């Protein structure tokens, strides 16, 4: 098949500035090409990347894009301009995958391929404008249900295929089954943004008695810069002021975009915490799954999307972020877990096993099967 992938206006491919969607489709494109398909990947031009190049069999075409603006209205306007630029370079194809907001509006010719709208965000009324698409695909069952509620007449077009891990799941070393080599490290990785619940995590750490935190540290990994989707430098400074009393317990690493380096952090951590508060912003949660693949169990907020891969007290843990005192709820959960290394080690084994279901090869196969069904009519 001839497959075209069109990414958004604000982050480049390869994912040199991060971005879960960019990371996922960069990996999927290469896997499709490895299996003999002709793949063209269109993305933002920046960071000295060439306008065109071939990476592991995938032809990359880059058009001018933008840094992420703070205004949603400006963001939509810039996405419109970018989509029109992308439209001009679309090749003839069998399948056209895109997660841009505007491009599906303009793609009406079948010469570009079956229109495959990748809905990586919670639907907010826009799905009704994509009725002409051949597929509306999302990454978790709660989001699929939300799309069906929004456009019930398009139910037959809606499909759930999860995000894959960008690399293969490594074998878990024998020692990791007993928690060996694990540091007293709690870790968060993701954007430093208010919706991610980092302030809540800091408040929870502050509530745990000093003697229970003996030797434990929290590593906060991720970008705060607005151009990377963060909350900005002022927000980061506010978080540091807020956590001044426990500053010796916190390591702020900044952004880590190198996958190998990030995986080393996951492997060393005993517990990954992802306290997202984004009720209608979180659609999958790739970071907890990445941690699980490296043998690090995750503690997440009680958002529906995490239920696709986290089974409470088996391969991971959940706290109630909607509780009357969510910081206390998280603190109590953290305190119980860091006091039971055997429980963490056992969860790590099951977490690693579950992550194997989301390997790149497995998920790429699901996409190709769906593509083929559309091409075959």
C-alpha positions in Angstrom: 0.0 0.0 0.0 0.9 3.6 -0.4 0.5 5.3 3.0 0.7 9.0 3.7 1.0 10.3 7.3 0.5 14.0 8.0 1.4 15.3 11.4 0.6 18.7 13.1 2.1 22.1 12.7 4.0 22.4 16.0 6.4 19.5 16.5 8.9 18.0 14.1 9.5 14.4 13.0 11.8 12.8 14.1 10.4 13.8 17.6 13.4 16.1 18.5 11.1 18.3 20.6 9.1 15.5 22.1 5.4 14.7 21.5 3.7 11.4 22.0 1.8 11.5 18.7 5.0 12.4 16.8 6.9 9.6 18.5 4.2 7.0 17.8 3.8 7.8 14.1 7.5 8.1 13.4 7.9 4.6 14.7 4.8 3.3 12.9 5.9 4.8 9.6 9.2 3.0 9.8 7.5 -0.3 10.7 5.1 0.0 7.8 8.0 0.6 5.4 9.9 -2.4 6.9 6.9 -4.5 6.0 7.2 -3.4 2.4 4.7 -0.5 2.2 5.5 2.8 0.5 5.3 5.5 3.2 5.4 9.3 2.9 5.6 11.3 6.2 4.7 15.0 6.1 5.6 17.1 9.2 6.9 20.5 10.4 10.1 21.8 9.0 12.5 23.2 11.7 15.7 22.6 13.7 17.8 22.4 10.6 16.1 19.3 9.3 16.2 19.0 5.5 13.1 19.7 3.5 13.1 16.1 2.2 15.0 13.0 3.2 14.5 9.2 3.6 14.8 7.6 7.0 14.7 3.8 7.2 12.6 3.6 4.0 10.2 6.4 4.8 10.2 9.5 2.6 9.9 12.6 4.8 8.6 15.9 3.4 8.6 18.9 5.7 6.7 22.2 5.4 7.0 25.3 7.4 5.3 25.1 10.8 5.3 27.1 14.1 6.1 27.0 17.8 3.1 26.2 19.9 1.3 29.5 20.7 -0.4 30.2 24.1 -3.7 31.2 22.5 -6.1 28.4 21.3 -7.5 30.7 18.6 -4.1 31.5 17.2 -3.2 27.8 17.4 -6.2 26.9 15.2 -5.3 29.7 12.8 -1.7 28.5 12.4 -2.9 24.9 12.0 -5.2 26.1 9.1 -2.2 27.7 7.3 0.0 24.7 7.9 -2.8 22.3 6.7 -3.1 24.2 3.4 0.7 23.9 2.9 0.5 20.2 3.6 -2.4 19.8 1.2 -0.2 21.1 -1.7 2.4 18.4 -1.3 0.1 15.4 -0.7 1.1 12.5 -2.9 -1.3 10.0 -4.6 -1.9 7.2 -2.0 -4.1 4.4 -0.8 -4.4 5.7 2.8 -4.0 9.2 4.2 -3.6 9.4 8.0 -3.7 12.8 9.7 -4.2 14.2 13.2 -4.4 17.8 12.1 -7.6 19.7 12.9 -8.1 21.4 9.5 -6.7 19.0 6.9 -9.6 16.6 6.8 -11.9 19.5 5.9 -10.1 20.0 2.6 -9.3 16.5 1.6 -12.2 15.4 -0.6 -10.4 13.8 -3.5 -9.9 10.0 -3.3 -6.6 10.3 -5.2 -5.0 11.1 -1.8 -6.3 7.8 -0.4 -8.9 6.7 2.1 -9.1 9.5 4.7 -8.0 8.1 8.1 -8.6 10.7 10.9 -6.4 9.9 13.9 -8.3 11.5 16.8 -5.7 11.9 19.5 -7.8 14.3 21.6 -11.1 14.1 23.4 -13.9 15.1 21.0 -15.2 18.6 21.5 -17.8 18.9 18.7 -15.4 18.6 15.7 -16.2 15.0 14.8 -19.4 15.9 13.0 -17.3 17.8 10.5 -15.4 14.6 9.6 -18.5 12.7 8.4 -16.9 12.2 5.0 -13.8 10.5 6.4 -13.4 6.7 5.8 -12.3 6.1 9.4 -12.3 7.9 12.7 -9.6 6.2 14.8 -8.7 6.8 18.4 -6.4 5.2 21.0 -8.5 4.2 24.0 -12.0 2.8 24.5 -13.3 5.7 26.7 -12.4 8.1 23.8 -14.1 5.9 21.3 -17.2 5.9 23.4 -17.1 9.7 23.6 -16.8 10.0 19.8 -19.8 7.6 19.3 -21.8 9.7 21.7 -20.9 12.8 19.7 -21.6 11.3 16.3 -23.7 8.1 16.8 -24.5 8.0 13.0 -20.8 7.4 12.4 -20.4 4.5 14.8 -19.5 2.1 12.1 -16.6 4.3 11.1 -15.1 4.6 14.6 -12.2 2.3 15.5 -10.0 1.9 18.6 -6.4 1.0 18.0 -4.0 1.8 21.0 -0.8 3.7 20.9 2.2 1.4 20.5 5.5 1.7 22.3 8.0 3.3 20.0 10.5 0.5 20.4 10.3 -3.2 21.2 9.7 -4.3 24.8 13.1 -5.4 26.3 13.4 -8.6 28.2 13.1 -8.0 32.0 16.3 -8.9 33.7 16.0 -11.7 36.3 17.1 -9.4 39.1 14.3 -6.9 38.3 11.8 -9.6 39.4 13.1 -9.0 42.9 13.4 -5.3 42.5 17.2 -5.5 42.4 19.0 -2.5 40.9 16.0 -0.2 41.6 16.8 3.0 43.4 14.6 4.7 45.9 13.3 6.8 43.1 9.8 8.1 42.3 9.5 9.4 38.7 7.3 11.6 36.6 7.9 12.2 32.9 5.8 14.4 30.7 5.0 18.0 30.0 5.4 20.4 33.0 1.9 21.7 32.6 -1.0 22.4 35.1 -3.2 19.7 33.7 -0.6 17.0 34.4 -1.1 17.3 38.2 2.5 18.0 39.1 1.5 20.5 41.8 -0.7 17.8 43.3 2.2 15.4 43.3 4.5 17.9 45.1 1.8 18.6 47.7 1.4 14.8 48.3 5.2 14.3 48.7 5.2 17.2 51.3 2.5 15.4 53.3 4.6 12.2 53.7 6.5 12.1 57.0 10.2 12.7 56.6 11.1 9.3 58.2 9.0 7.5 55.6 10.8 9.3 52.7 14.2 8.3 54.0 16.4 8.0 50.9 13.6 8.5 48.4 13.7 11.2 45.8 11.2 12.4 43.2 12.6 12.9 39.6 10.5 15.3 37.5 11.4 14.8 33.8 10.0 17.0 31.1 9.9 20.4 29.3 8.3 23.4 30.9 8.8 25.7 27.8 5.6 26.7 26.1 6.9 25.8 22.6 7.1 22.2 23.8 3.6 22.3 25.3 4.7 23.1 28.8 3.1 25.6 31.2 6.0 28.1 30.8 9.0 29.2 32.9 6.7 31.2 35.3 4.8 28.0 36.0 7.9 26.0 36.6 9.2 28.7 39.0 5.9 28.6 40.9 6.2 24.8 41.3 9.7 25.2 42.7 8.5 27.9 45.2 5.6 25.6 46.1 8.0 22.7 46.9 10.8 24.7 48.6 10.4 22.8 51.9 11.0 19.5 50.1 13.5 20.8 47.5 16.2 18.3 48.6 13.8 15.5 47.8 13.2 16.7 44.2 15.4 16.5 41.1 14.3 18.6 38.1 16.0 17.1 35.1 14.4 19.3 32.4 13.4 17.8 29.0 14.8 14.4 27.9 13.9 13.6 24.3 16.4 10.9 23.8 14.6 7.6 24.2 17.6 5.5 25.4 18.3 8.1 28.1 14.7 8.3 29.2 14.5 4.5 29.3 17.5 4.4 31.7 15.5 6.7 34.1 12.5 4.4 33.8 14.6 1.3 34.6 16.2 2.9 37.7 12.9 4.1 39.1 10.9 2.0 41.6 7.6 3.8 40.9 6.3 6.0 38.1 3.6 8.5 39.0 1.4 10.2 36.4 -1.3 12.2 38.3 -3.0 13.8 35.3 -6.0 16.0 35.9 -6.9 16.3 32.2 -10.4 14.9 32.3 -10.9 15.7 28.6 -7.3 16.1 27.5 -5.8 12.7 28.4 -6.7 10.1 25.8 -4.1 7.3 26.4 -1.1 8.1 28.6 1.9 6.8 26.7 4.4 7.7 29.4 3.0 5.2 32.1 3.1 2.5 29.4 6.7 3.3 28.5 7.7 3.0 32.2 5.8 -0.3 32.5 7.8 -1.7 29.5 11.0 -1.0 31.4 9.8 -2.8 34.5 8.6 0.2 36.4 5.0 0.0 37.7 2.8 3.2 37.4 0.6 5.0 39.8 -2.0 7.0 37.9 -5.0 9.2 38.5 -8.5 7.7 38.1 -9.0 8.7 34.5 -10.8 6.2 32.3 -8.2 6.0 29.6 -5.7 4.3 31.9 -8.0 1.4 32.4 -7.0 0.0 29.0 -3.7 -1.1 30.4 -3.6 -0.6 34.2 -5.2 -3.2 36.4 -5.3 -1.7 40.0 -3.0 -3.5 42.4 -1.9 -6.0 39.8 0.2 -4.3 37.2 -0.2 -0.8 38.5 -1.9 1.5 41.0 -4.7 4.1 40.9 -5.5 7.0 43.3 -8.7 9.1 43.4 -7.8 12.5 42.0 -11.5 13.5 42.5 -11.4 12.9 46.2 -12.2 15.7 48.6 -8.5 16.0 49.4 -6.7 14.5 46.4 -3.2 15.4 47.7 -3.9 13.3 50.8 -5.3 10.5 48.7 -2.1 10.4 46.6 0.1 10.8 49.7 -1.5 7.8 51.4 -1.1 5.7 48.3 2.6 6.7 47.8 3.4 6.1 51.5 1.9 2.6 51.3 3.8 1.7 48.1 7.3 3.1 49.0 7.0 1.1 52.2 6.5 -2.2 50.4 9.3 -2.8 47.9 8.1 -6.4 47.4 4.7 -5.2 46.3 6.4 -2.8 43.8 8.6 -5.6 42.5 5.7 -7.9 41.9 3.7 -5.2 40.1 6.8 -4.5 37.9 6.7 -8.0 36.5 3.0 -7.8 35.6 3.5 -4.3 34.2 6.3 -5.5 31.9 4.1 -8.4 30.7 1.1 -6.1 30.0 3.3 -3.7 28.0 4.2 -6.5 25.7 0.6 -6.3 24.3 1.4 -2.8 23.0 4.6 -3.6 21.1 5.2 -1.7 17.9 4.9 -4.9 15.8 1.6 -5.9 17.3 0.0 -2.5 17.0 1.4 -1.8 13.5 -0.3 -5.1 12.4 -3.7 -3.8 13.7 -3.3 -0.6 11.7 -2.3 -2.4 8.5 -5.2 -4.8 8.8 -7.6 -1.8 9.2 -6.0 0.0 6.3 -6.4 -3.1 4.1 -10.0 -3.4 5.0 -10.7 0.2 3.9 -8.7 -0.2 0.6 -10.6 -3.4 -0.1 -13.9 -1.6 0.4 
